Amino acid sequence: LESGNNLIYSCIVYHHPGWGIHIFNGADNTGAHHNTVSSNIIHDNGMVDEGAGLVLTSGQGNIAFNNLIWGNEGGIKVDLSAVGTEIYNNVVYDNNRYGIQVTLRSSGTVVRNNLAYQNESIDFLEYGIGTIHDHNLFEDPHFVDTAGFDFHLRPTSPAIDGGVTLDQVPVDFDGVSRPRGTGYDIGIYESPHSI
């Protein structure tokens, strides 16, 4: 996607040899700005080109939230001259290389309320300029059933009520209003349980 002000919503993107979803300026440098990637399932991409499931590069003000990203070569990558990218309330699980990677060529990235776990080499790698990252979870989230691809949270999950309130993410992947308990849950689902 090389243009601006687009919405990629509620898609299933899988089994591509390269990147799953890739937002970048392209050859004409017209600006892939202010795009939204929300509530998608992105899996098993990048096995030939070592591409990530979701790549946000070059543009300004792009946002990704409530996405389930698993089994890709890499999870989420913020790269090149990306400015002000927002990464909120995603689940990034069991990717072959990294979970979330912010490179030194990006600036002003905000990473909050994300759940990255059991990615092969590292769950979170950050080299960006002025990156803000907090209220993320990089330990066992106690998913209901990963073998059955059920990434809802068990009542014992440390992700429950562990997030920060984000106006940009008013509902979860199922359309449930946030917060459901005393605080935002980390990841794509709001649990009916509270800590």
Sequence and secondary structure as in RCSB ss.txt:
>XXXX:A:sequence
LESGNNLIYSCIVYHHPGWGIHIFNGADNTGAHHNTVSSNIIHDNGMVDEGAGLVLTSGQGNIAFNNLIWGNEGG
IKVDLSAVGTEIYNNVVYDNNRYGIQVTLRSSGTVVRNNLAYQNESIDFLEYGIGTIHDHNLFEDPHFVDTAGFD
FHLRPTSPAIDGGVTLDQVPVDFDGVSRPRGTGYDIGIYESPHSI
>XXXX:A:secstr
  SSS EEES EEE  SS SEEE  TTTT    S EEES EEES  TTT  EEEEEES BS EEES EEESSSEE
EEEETT BS EEES EEES SSEEEEE TT BS EEES EEE  SSEEEEE  BS EEES B S   EEETTTTE
EEE TT TTTT S   TT  B TTS BS SSSS  SSS   S   
